[in-house]
Amino acid sequence: MQALSFPGGKGPNLIVDDGGDASLLVHLGFKGENDPKVLDVKASSNEEAIILNTLKEIRKSEPGKWHDVVRDLAGISEETTTGVHRLYQMLEKGELLVPAINVNDSVTKSKFDNLYGCRESLADGIKRATDVMIAGKVVVVCGYGDVGKGCAKSMRSYGARVIITEIDPICALQASMEGFEVKTVEDSLDEGNIFVTATGNRDIITLEHMMRMKDQAIVCNIGHFDNEIQMDRLTGMPGLERVNIKPQVDKYVFPDGHAIFILAEGRLVNLGCATGHPSFVMSNSFSNQTLAQIDLWRNRYKVGVYRLSKQLDEEVARLHLDQLGVKLTKLTEEQALYLGIDKAGPYKPEHYRY
Ligand SMILES: NC(=O)c1ccc[n+]([C@@H]2O[C@H](COP(=O)([O-])OP(=O)(O)OC[C@H]3O[C@@H](n4cnc5c(N)ncnc54)[C@H](O)[C@@H]3O)[C@@H](O)[C@H]2O)c1
């Protein structure tokens, strides 16, 4: 709440969001001021309960706060897959209150942070937490989107045998074409040594899965939220013993004697057990965020969800080339004419998939 509170009872002019929590507070707070009943619903997780209680308290202590905040808010830029998904859902339902820029789907964000970032920081988190040898292990990666692709490649590069789970036939086929075995979590339980969730969805690893996992299996999440793993059900299970090995690493011993390790309490393993992505990756993401914030402030869009232009996306990449000693080839006039594009870009059509 502190991040959303400025002197004189003011709120922010712009929100740089990462996961959609700040946007959720503003939108749910606003809705709760119109209809208090929306805050009286049963929470489906501890985190949701905290949000609902916080908003109920603010309704009493600062009535009308969220309407004031929305009045001064020029927009939101959001950088995660899940946060962006929520923005589009709000737009569809007619509930979005301010313009928003989807930074996640800039190529220089999703193909860098989600893919190359997680390719390094997943292993960093697992190693710092457990010191386990990854080579020779069976790693089950749930979800083969950008994050899952990075995780799978990373684990394979260490010498692990990687199994993918997917719901999307295109991603499942991609995984198969990369040589990964694709099956369900249920079918992987008796061989998986390390389970990684990377879906942005909920209930991917259920309590029943954990009860059937091999002894000493490691379970972690690099997706969005701790509900990818059923942490609430796990910690509420009668007869389960929790042994804290060190901060962010817990061993859970089931009544039958077998144990599993949960990293970062089911929250993001690369943040909880390591220090997130390398700064070079974040520089790409934050360059997008910065350009989005300037764009929102200067251009005062109508309510909607926008993407950064391809020119700006290319600009973010261009800004990072020198550091890596990358030398670009320049198009000749004839080549540009031949391809029907401007010499200065953009070099690809909007629908191009990198
Ligand atoms: N930890 C980090 O540093 C980090 C970085 C970037 C993104 N993220 C988060 O990671 C999550 C995934 O991001 P992404 O960009 O890869 O998204 P994505 O949409 O590209 O990939 C998610 C994949 O999960 C699959 N999926 C959904 N439900 C599933 C299920 N029940 N079983 C198996 N697969 C399922 C989807 O089909 C999709 O292919 C998001 O929540 C995102 O916010 C985390």
PDBQT file of the ligand as one rigid body, heavy atoms in Angstrom, charges set to zero:
ROOT
HETATM    1  N1  LIG A 401      10.041 -16.224 -12.641  1.00  0.00    +0.000 N 
HETATM    2  C1  LIG A 401      10.299 -15.365 -13.581  1.00  0.00    +0.000 C 
HETATM    3  O1  LIG A 401      11.340 -14.718 -13.568  1.00  0.00    +0.000 OA
HETATM    4  C2  LIG A 401       9.321 -15.177 -14.698  1.00  0.00    +0.000 A 
HETATM    5  C3  LIG A 401       9.727 -14.468 -15.847  1.00  0.00    +0.000 A 
HETATM    6  C4  LIG A 401       8.817 -14.309 -16.878  1.00  0.00    +0.000 A 
HETATM    7  C5  LIG A 401       7.521 -14.788 -16.744  1.00  0.00    +0.000 A 
HETATM    8  N2  LIG A 401       7.147 -15.435 -15.601  1.00  0.00    +0.000 N 
HETATM    9  C6  LIG A 401       5.804 -16.002 -15.421  1.00  0.00    +0.000 C 
HETATM   10  O2  LIG A 401       5.864 -17.356 -15.892  1.00  0.00    +0.000 OA
HETATM   11  C7  LIG A 401       4.570 -17.760 -16.352  1.00  0.00    +0.000 C 
HETATM   12  C8  LIG A 401       4.685 -18.325 -17.763  1.00  0.00    +0.000 C 
HETATM   13  O3  LIG A 401       5.114 -17.293 -18.643  1.00  0.00    +0.000 OA
HETATM   14  P1  LIG A 401       5.295 -17.567 -20.205  1.00  0.00    +0.000 P 
HETATM   15  O4  LIG A 401       5.722 -16.280 -20.793  1.00  0.00    +0.000 OA
HETATM   16  O5  LIG A 401       6.068 -18.798 -20.416  1.00  0.00    +0.000 OA
HETATM   17  O6  LIG A 401       3.767 -17.825 -20.592  1.00  0.00    +0.000 OA
HETATM   18  P2  LIG A 401       3.237 -18.655 -21.838  1.00  0.00    +0.000 P 
HETATM   19  O7  LIG A 401       1.802 -18.348 -21.942  1.00  0.00    +0.000 OA
HETATM   20  O8  LIG A 401       4.156 -18.416 -23.000  1.00  0.00    +0.000 OA
HETATM   21  O9  LIG A 401       3.463 -20.166 -21.359  1.00  0.00    +0.000 OA
HETATM   22  C9  LIG A 401       2.701 -20.827 -20.412  1.00  0.00    +0.000 C 
HETATM   23  C10 LIG A 401       2.432 -22.229 -20.959  1.00  0.00    +0.000 C 
HETATM   24  O10 LIG A 401       1.796 -23.029 -19.968  1.00  0.00    +0.000 OA
HETATM   25  C11 LIG A 401       0.865 -23.853 -20.620  1.00  0.00    +0.000 C 
HETATM   26  N3  LIG A 401      -0.131 -24.334 -19.644  1.00  0.00    +0.000 N 
HETATM   27  C12 LIG A 401      -1.215 -23.703 -19.130  1.00  0.00    +0.000 A 
HETATM   28  N4  LIG A 401      -1.881 -24.513 -18.290  1.00  0.00    +0.000 NA
HETATM   29  C13 LIG A 401      -1.198 -25.687 -18.259  1.00  0.00    +0.000 A 
HETATM   30  C14 LIG A 401      -1.388 -26.919 -17.583  1.00  0.00    +0.000 A 
HETATM   31  N5  LIG A 401      -2.441 -27.132 -16.791  1.00  0.00    +0.000 N 
HETATM   32  N6  LIG A 401      -0.476 -27.890 -17.769  1.00  0.00    +0.000 NA
HETATM   33  C15 LIG A 401       0.578 -27.730 -18.611  1.00  0.00    +0.000 A 
HETATM   34  N7  LIG A 401       0.815 -26.584 -19.293  1.00  0.00    +0.000 NA
HETATM   35  C16 LIG A 401      -0.075 -25.581 -19.116  1.00  0.00    +0.000 A 
HETATM   36  C17 LIG A 401       0.274 -22.959 -21.712  1.00  0.00    +0.000 C 
HETATM   37  O11 LIG A 401      -0.298 -23.709 -22.773  1.00  0.00    +0.000 OA
HETATM   38  C18 LIG A 401       1.503 -22.178 -22.181  1.00  0.00    +0.000 C 
HETATM   39  O12 LIG A 401       2.138 -22.790 -23.291  1.00  0.00    +0.000 OA
HETATM   40  C19 LIG A 401       3.704 -16.507 -16.275  1.00  0.00    +0.000 C 
HETATM   41  O13 LIG A 401       2.948 -16.554 -15.098  1.00  0.00    +0.000 OA
HETATM   42  C20 LIG A 401       4.708 -15.372 -16.213  1.00  0.00    +0.000 C 
HETATM   43  O14 LIG A 401       4.174 -14.237 -15.587  1.00  0.00    +0.000 OA
HETATM   44  C21 LIG A 401       8.034 -15.653 -14.591  1.00  0.00    +0.000 A 
ENDROOT
TORSDOF 0
